[in-house]
């Protein structure tokens, strides 16, 4: 019976693709109306929402109204603080009927309907029932419950019987399909992941809202990353150095988003609890991440404590995605943290440089550490007093590394000419260990030559 009711409900809501309206019945903006387009709409306090409601009790991104694949109107909560209610009951994602009341914060929205189009109402079955008059006969009673688009549901008995019969057959067919699909999955004959990969275009829509706040007695740093549709926006605010930065990129490649969805789903983020809080009170270290995969939404907040592993993975993926896409590595990091990271990288570089004779690869590691320190300070002005140590260390290691490469490459070439394959192999191996980056041209050349040298050595072994 529950399944039949659900199908009947979705059938009523899917007969017309027109937009519908929401009216504010109660709240600060009482009387206002919003028209929901087929693409759906996001509701909340943040200015980037489709419908911005000036209600302090709302979350920045509170809920989303959308049309499902079958045309059914639905509302989904976006991990809001005060939840979303429909007809007095908290919901996560539920279908909407005309007259339903959506409560968000102190605001109540009532679902209205819009007049249907002829193409949306007239079906093959309806066309066959020409005997049914299109208008209400004089004195006939009005229907009590209109559908989502304002149509009277009290019609002639013949049309009603046809509609109910068609719906019952739809229910029977749906139950049969569900039973078959479940059986195939249990038998291992249907791979759901493979099915999604084949469809490609049916990848769930991904939306991201990520906010990181680091507050101390000397500064408040806030980083926000928002992905809506194919548009990515990052905002940075730093009180100490009066930095207010906004970077945006539109129309992202769909293939990139598909890969991002796969990475985020594999982190275990959706299985986390909603909130993790620590006891620290003299500062604030807050991470707030909301991920929406189609109709599934999960919001997790971590305040003043070590992030759970799954959250850390998801946050790292989101931050890295933002850094790479917007081409600014230091964007999500506060100035204090950048100074700390730069100083640590510089000290690590000096350590590797001092131990350059211990291992061939230490000089390369020193160079990369100095380079990382330089990147951390890229957006900071003025530069710290240890910046010159970073610049000098990077230059010295790069120069010495090239000298060692030139020396080993010369020795290897000389050995090859006189067919001293053992000596050539040793020097080429030194290059590979000194420059372990497989994308470096010097590494690639040494690797090719070593493979050829090894071919000459094989008969002697």
C-alpha positions as CSV (number, residue, x, y, z in Angstrom):
1,X,0.0,0.0,0.0
2,X,2.8,2.4,0.8
3,X,4.4,1.7,-2.5
4,X,1.1,2.3,-4.3
5,X,0.6,5.6,-2.6
6,X,4.1,6.7,-3.4
7,X,3.6,5.9,-7.1
8,X,0.2,7.6,-7.2
9,X,1.7,10.7,-5.6
10,X,4.7,10.8,-8.0
11,X,2.3,10.2,-11.0
12,X,0.2,13.2,-10.1
13,X,3.3,15.4,-9.8
14,X,5.0,14.2,-13.0
15,X,2.2,14.9,-15.5
16,X,3.2,18.5,-16.1
17,X,6.7,20.0,-16.6
18,X,5.5,23.6,-15.9
19,X,7.1,25.7,-13.2
20,X,5.2,26.1,-9.9
21,X,5.2,28.7,-7.2
22,X,6.0,28.9,-3.4
23,X,4.3,31.6,-1.3
24,X,5.6,32.8,2.0
25,X,2.8,32.3,4.5
26,X,4.7,33.3,7.6
27,X,8.0,34.9,8.4
28,X,10.0,38.1,7.7
29,X,9.0,38.1,4.0
30,X,5.3,37.1,4.3
31,X,3.4,37.5,1.1
32,X,6.4,37.1,-1.2
33,X,6.2,34.5,-4.0
34,X,8.9,32.5,-5.7
35,X,8.6,30.8,-9.1
36,X,10.4,27.5,-9.3
37,X,11.8,26.7,-12.7
38,X,12.3,23.1,-14.0
39,X,16.0,23.4,-13.1
40,X,15.0,23.7,-9.4
41,X,16.1,26.3,-6.8
42,X,18.2,26.5,-3.7
43,X,16.9,28.4,-0.7
44,X,18.9,30.1,2.2
45,X,20.5,33.2,3.6
46,X,23.6,33.2,1.3
47,X,23.4,35.7,-1.6
48,X,24.4,32.9,-4.0
49,X,21.1,31.0,-3.5
50,X,18.4,31.1,-6.1
51,X,15.9,32.3,-3.5
52,X,17.5,34.5,-0.8
53,X,15.3,34.6,2.3
54,X,16.2,37.2,4.9
55,X,15.5,35.1,7.9
56,X,18.2,34.9,10.6
57,X,17.2,31.5,11.7
58,X,17.9,30.0,8.2
59,X,21.2,28.3,7.3
60,X,23.3,29.8,4.6
61,X,22.2,27.0,2.3
62,X,19.1,25.6,3.9
63,X,17.1,23.4,1.4
64,X,16.7,22.7,-2.3
65,X,13.5,22.4,-4.4
66,X,13.9,20.3,-7.5
67,X,12.2,18.1,-10.1
68,X,13.2,14.5,-10.0
69,X,13.9,12.5,-13.2
70,X,10.2,11.6,-13.5
71,X,9.1,15.2,-13.1
72,X,8.1,14.9,-9.5
73,X,8.6,18.0,-7.4
74,X,10.7,17.4,-4.2
75,X,12.4,19.3,-1.4
76,X,15.7,18.2,0.1
77,X,17.3,19.5,3.3
78,X,20.9,20.7,2.8
79,X,22.2,19.8,6.3
80,X,20.6,22.9,7.8
81,X,21.1,23.7,11.5
82,X,17.3,24.0,12.2
83,X,16.3,21.3,9.7
84,X,13.5,21.5,7.1
85,X,9.9,20.4,7.9
86,X,7.1,19.5,5.6
87,X,3.6,19.6,7.1
88,X,5.2,19.6,10.6
89,X,7.6,16.7,10.1
90,X,11.4,17.0,9.8
91,X,12.5,15.7,6.4
92,X,15.7,14.9,4.5
93,X,14.2,14.5,1.0
94,X,10.5,14.2,0.3
95,X,8.0,14.6,-2.6
96,X,5.7,17.7,-2.6
97,X,2.0,18.0,-3.1
98,X,-0.1,21.2,-3.7
99,X,-0.9,22.9,-0.4
100,X,2.1,21.4,1.4
101,X,3.7,23.7,3.9
102,X,7.5,23.8,4.1
103,X,8.9,25.3,7.3
104,X,12.5,26.6,7.3
105,X,13.6,28.6,10.4
106,X,10.8,31.1,11.1
107,X,9.6,31.0,7.5
108,X,6.7,28.9,6.2
109,X,6.3,28.4,2.4
110,X,3.1,27.0,0.8
111,X,3.3,25.0,-2.4
112,X,1.1,26.6,-5.1
113,X,0.2,25.4,-8.6
114,X,0.4,26.8,-12.1
115,X,-2.0,26.2,-15.0
116,X,-1.0,23.2,-17.1
117,X,-0.2,23.3,-20.8
118,X,-2.3,21.4,-23.2
119,X,0.6,19.2,-24.3
120,X,1.3,18.3,-20.7
121,X,-2.3,17.2,-19.9
122,X,-3.5,15.5,-23.0
123,X,-2.1,12.0,-23.3
124,X,-3.0,9.1,-25.7
125,X,-5.5,7.7,-23.1
126,X,-7.1,11.1,-22.6
127,X,-7.4,11.7,-26.4
128,X,-9.3,8.4,-26.7
129,X,-11.9,9.6,-24.1
130,X,-13.4,12.3,-26.3
131,X,-16.8,11.7,-24.6
132,X,-15.5,13.3,-21.4
133,X,-16.4,17.0,-21.4
134,X,-13.4,19.3,-20.9
135,X,-15.3,21.6,-18.5
136,X,-17.4,21.1,-15.4
137,X,-21.1,20.6,-16.1
138,X,-23.4,23.2,-14.5
139,X,-24.2,22.2,-10.9
140,X,-21.5,19.6,-10.8
141,X,-19.4,19.6,-7.6
142,X,-15.9,21.1,-7.5
143,X,-13.0,18.8,-6.8
144,X,-11.6,19.2,-3.3
145,X,-7.9,18.7,-4.0
146,X,-6.2,20.3,-7.0
147,X,-3.0,18.8,-8.4
148,X,0.3,20.7,-8.2
149,X,-0.5,22.8,-11.3
150,X,-4.0,23.8,-10.3
151,X,-6.1,21.2,-12.2
152,X,-9.4,20.0,-10.7
153,X,-9.0,16.3,-9.9
154,X,-12.8,15.7,-9.7
155,X,-13.5,14.6,-13.4
156,X,-15.9,12.2,-15.1
157,X,-16.0,8.6,-13.8
158,X,-14.8,7.2,-17.1
159,X,-11.7,9.3,-17.1
160,X,-11.1,8.4,-13.4
161,X,-11.4,4.7,-14.1
162,X,-9.0,4.9,-17.0
163,X,-6.5,6.9,-14.8
164,X,-6.7,4.4,-11.9
165,X,-6.5,1.4,-14.2
166,X,-3.4,2.8,-15.9
167,X,-1.8,3.7,-12.5
168,X,-2.5,0.2,-11.1
169,X,-0.8,-1.4,-14.1
170,X,2.1,1.0,-13.6
171,X,2.4,-0.2,-9.9
172,X,2.4,-3.9,-11.0
173,X,5.0,-3.2,-13.6
174,X,7.2,-1.3,-11.2
175,X,7.0,-4.0,-8.5
176,X,8.0,-6.6,-11.1
177,X,11.0,-4.6,-12.3
178,X,12.2,-4.0,-8.7
179,X,12.0,-7.7,-7.9
180,X,14.0,-8.6,-11.1
181,X,16.7,-5.9,-10.4
182,X,17.1,-7.0,-6.8
183,X,17.4,-10.7,-7.9
184,X,20.0,-9.8,-10.5
185,X,22.1,-7.8,-8.0
186,X,22.0,-10.7,-5.5
187,X,23.1,-13.1,-8.2
188,X,25.9,-10.8,-9.2
189,X,24.6,-10.4,-12.7
190,X,24.0,-6.7,-12.4
191,X,26.9,-4.4,-11.4
192,X,25.4,-1.2,-10.2
193,X,28.8,0.7,-10.5
194,X,29.3,-0.6,-14.0
195,X,25.8,0.5,-15.0
196,X,26.4,4.0,-13.7
197,X,29.7,4.1,-15.6
198,X,28.1,3.1,-18.8
199,X,25.3,5.7,-18.5
200,X,27.9,8.5,-17.9
201,X,25.5,11.3,-18.4
202,X,23.5,10.2,-15.3
203,X,26.2,11.0,-12.8
204,X,24.7,12.5,-9.7
205,X,24.9,16.3,-9.6
206,X,27.7,17.4,-7.2
207,X,27.4,20.5,-5.0
208,X,30.0,21.6,-2.4
209,X,29.9,24.1,0.4
210,X,33.1,24.2,2.5
211,X,34.0,26.8,5.1
212,X,37.1,26.9,7.2
213,X,37.5,29.5,10.0
214,X,40.7,30.0,12.1
215,X,40.2,32.6,14.8
216,X,42.8,33.7,17.4
217,X,43.2,36.8,19.6
218,X,45.2,38.4,16.7
219,X,43.3,37.4,13.6
220,X,40.2,35.9,12.0
221,X,40.8,33.9,8.8
222,X,37.9,32.6,6.8
223,X,38.0,30.4,3.6
224,X,34.9,29.4,1.7
225,X,34.7,27.2,-1.4
226,X,31.4,26.7,-3.2
227,X,30.6,24.5,-6.2
228,X,27.2,25.0,-7.7
229,X,26.5,23.3,-11.0
230,X,29.6,23.8,-13.0
231,X,30.6,27.1,-11.3
232,X,33.4,27.2,-8.6
233,X,33.8,30.1,-6.3
234,X,36.4,30.7,-3.5
235,X,36.3,33.5,-1.0
236,X,39.1,34.5,1.5
237,X,38.8,37.0,4.3
238,X,41.7,37.8,6.7
239,X,41.2,40.4,9.3
240,X,44.9,41.0,10.2
241,X,46.1,41.9,6.7
242,X,42.7,43.2,5.5
243,X,42.7,40.6,2.7
244,X,39.4,40.0,0.9
245,X,39.8,37.9,-2.2
246,X,37.2,36.2,-4.5
247,X,38.2,33.8,-7.3
248,X,35.8,32.1,-9.6
249,X,35.8,29.7,-12.5
250,X,32.7,28.9,-14.6
251,X,31.7,26.0,-16.8
252,X,34.0,23.3,-15.4
253,X,34.7,20.2,-17.4
254,X,32.1,17.5,-16.7
255,X,34.7,14.8,-16.8
256,X,36.6,16.6,-13.9
257,X,33.5,16.7,-11.8
258,X,32.8,13.0,-12.5
259,X,36.3,12.1,-11.2
260,X,35.8,14.4,-8.1
261,X,32.5,12.7,-7.3
262,X,34.2,9.3,-7.3
263,X,37.0,10.5,-5.1
264,X,34.6,12.1,-2.5
265,X,32.3,9.1,-2.4
266,X,35.2,6.8,-1.6
267,X,36.2,8.7,1.5
268,X,33.5,7.5,3.8
269,X,32.3,11.0,4.4
270,X,28.6,10.1,4.1
271,X,28.9,7.7,7.1
272,X,30.2,10.3,9.5
273,X,28.3,11.8,12.4
274,X,26.9,15.4,11.9
275,X,29.1,17.1,14.4
276,X,32.4,16.7,16.2
277,X,33.4,19.2,18.9
278,X,36.4,19.7,21.1
279,X,36.8,21.5,24.5
280,X,39.2,24.3,23.5
281,X,37.8,27.8,24.3
282,X,40.6,30.3,23.7
283,X,40.5,30.0,19.9
284,X,38.4,28.7,17.1
285,X,39.4,26.1,14.5
286,X,36.2,25.2,12.5
287,X,35.6,23.1,9.4
288,X,32.1,22.9,7.9
289,X,31.6,20.7,4.8
290,X,28.4,19.9,3.0
291,X,28.4,17.5,0.1
292,X,25.4,16.9,-2.2
293,X,25.3,14.0,-4.5
294,X,22.0,14.3,-6.4
295,X,19.3,13.9,-3.8
296,X,21.8,12.8,-1.1
297,X,23.1,15.6,1.2
298,X,25.5,15.3,4.1
299,X,26.8,18.1,6.3
300,X,29.5,17.6,8.9
301,X,31.0,20.2,11.3
302,X,34.3,19.8,13.1
303,X,35.1,22.4,15.8
304,X,38.3,22.6,17.8
305,X,39.4,19.0,17.5
306,X,41.3,16.6,15.2
307,X,39.3,15.9,12.1
308,X,38.0,12.3,11.7
309,X,40.0,10.5,9.0
310,X,37.1,10.4,6.5
311,X,36.5,14.1,7.0
312,X,40.2,14.9,6.6
313,X,40.3,13.0,3.3
314,X,37.2,14.8,1.9
315,X,38.4,18.2,3.0
316,X,41.9,17.6,1.5
317,X,40.2,16.6,-1.8
318,X,38.0,19.7,-1.8
319,X,40.9,22.0,-1.0
320,X,43.2,20.5,-3.5
321,X,40.5,20.7,-6.2
322,X,40.0,24.4,-5.4
323,X,43.8,25.1,-5.4
324,X,44.3,23.3,-8.8
325,X,41.2,24.7,-10.5
326,X,41.7,28.3,-9.3
327,X,45.5,28.2,-9.6
328,X,46.4,29.5,-6.2
329,X,48.1,27.1,-3.8
330,X,47.9,29.3,-0.7
331,X,44.3,30.3,-1.1
332,X,42.8,28.2,1.8
333,X,45.5,28.9,4.3
334,X,45.7,31.7,6.8
335,X,48.8,34.0,6.9
336,X,49.9,32.6,10.2
337,X,49.7,29.1,8.9
338,X,51.6,30.0,5.7
339,X,54.4,31.5,7.8
340,X,54.5,28.3,9.9
341,X,54.5,26.1,6.8
342,X,57.2,28.2,5.1
343,X,59.5,28.1,8.1
344,X,59.1,24.4,8.6
345,X,59.8,23.7,4.9
346,X,62.9,26.0,5.0
347,X,64.3,24.1,8.0
348,X,63.6,20.8,6.3
349,X,65.5,22.1,3.2
350,X,68.5,23.1,5.3
351,X,68.5,19.7,7.0
352,X,68.6,17.8,3.7
353,X,71.2,20.2,2.3
354,X,73.5,19.5,5.3
355,X,73.0,15.8,4.7
356,X,73.7,15.9,1.0
357,X,76.6,13.5,1.2
358,X,74.5,10.9,3.1
359,X,72.3,10.1,0.2
360,X,72.2,11.0,-3.5
361,X,68.5,12.1,-3.2
362,X,68.9,14.5,-0.3
363,X,70.0,17.4,-2.5
364,X,66.9,17.0,-4.7
365,X,64.7,16.9,-1.5
366,X,66.4,20.0,-0.2
367,X,65.6,21.9,-3.5
368,X,62.0,20.8,-3.4
369,X,61.6,21.9,0.3
370,X,63.0,25.4,-0.5
371,X,60.6,25.6,-3.5
372,X,57.7,24.7,-1.3
373,X,58.7,27.3,1.2
374,X,58.8,29.9,-1.6
375,X,55.3,29.0,-2.8
376,X,53.9,29.3,0.7
377,X,55.1,32.9,0.9
378,X,53.9,33.8,-2.6
379,X,50.9,35.8,-1.6
380,X,52.3,37.3,1.7
381,X,53.5,40.9,1.8
382,X,55.8,41.9,3.3
383,X,58.0,38.8,3.2
384,X,59.3,37.5,6.5
385,X,62.9,38.0,7.6
386,X,63.9,34.4,6.7
387,X,62.7,34.8,3.1
388,X,66.3,35.5,1.9
389,X,67.4,32.1,3.4
390,X,64.7,30.4,1.3
391,X,65.7,32.2,-2.0
392,X,69.4,31.5,-1.3
393,X,68.9,27.9,-0.3
394,X,66.8,27.2,-3.4
395,X,69.4,28.8,-5.7
396,X,72.4,27.0,-4.1
397,X,70.7,23.5,-4.2
398,X,69.6,23.9,-7.8
399,X,73.0,24.9,-8.9
400,X,74.8,22.1,-7.0
401,X,72.3,19.5,-8.2
402,X,73.0,20.5,-11.9
403,X,76.7,20.3,-11.3
404,X,76.4,16.8,-9.9
405,X,74.2,15.7,-12.8
406,X,76.6,17.1,-15.4
407,X,79.5,15.3,-13.8
408,X,77.7,11.9,-13.6
409,X,76.4,12.3,-17.2
410,X,79.9,13.1,-18.5
411,X,81.4,10.0,-16.7
412,X,78.6,7.8,-18.0
413,X,79.1,9.0,-21.6
414,X,82.9,8.4,-21.3
415,X,82.4,4.9,-20.0
416,X,79.9,4.1,-22.8
417,X,82.4,5.1,-25.4
418,X,85.1,2.7,-24.1
419,X,82.4,0.1,-23.4
420,X,83.0,0.1,-19.6
421,X,79.4,-0.9,-19.0
422,X,79.8,-1.3,-15.2
423,X,81.1,2.2,-14.8
424,X,78.4,3.6,-17.1
425,X,75.7,1.8,-15.1
426,X,76.9,3.2,-11.8
427,X,76.9,6.8,-13.0
428,X,73.5,6.5,-14.6
429,X,72.1,5.0,-11.4
430,X,73.6,7.9,-9.5
431,X,71.6,10.3,-11.8
432,X,68.4,8.3,-11.2
433,X,68.8,8.5,-7.4
434,X,69.9,12.1,-7.5
435,X,66.9,13.2,-9.6
436,X,64.0,10.9,-8.7
437,X,61.4,12.9,-10.6
438,X,60.2,10.6,-13.4
439,X,58.9,13.6,-15.3
440,X,62.3,15.4,-15.3
441,X,64.0,15.2,-18.7
442,X,67.4,14.4,-17.1
443,X,65.8,11.3,-15.4
444,X,64.2,10.2,-18.6
445,X,67.4,10.4,-20.6
446,X,69.4,8.5,-17.9
447,X,66.7,5.8,-17.7
448,X,66.8,5.2,-21.4
449,X,70.6,5.0,-21.5
450,X,70.7,2.7,-18.4
451,X,68.3,0.2,-20.1
452,X,70.6,0.0,-23.1
453,X,73.7,-0.4,-20.8
454,X,71.9,-3.2,-18.9
455,X,71.4,-5.0,-22.2
456,X,75.2,-5.1,-22.7
457,X,75.8,-6.3,-19.2
458,X,73.4,-9.3,-19.3
459,X,75.8,-11.7,-21.3
460,X,78.5,-11.2,-18.6
461,X,76.3,-12.2,-15.7
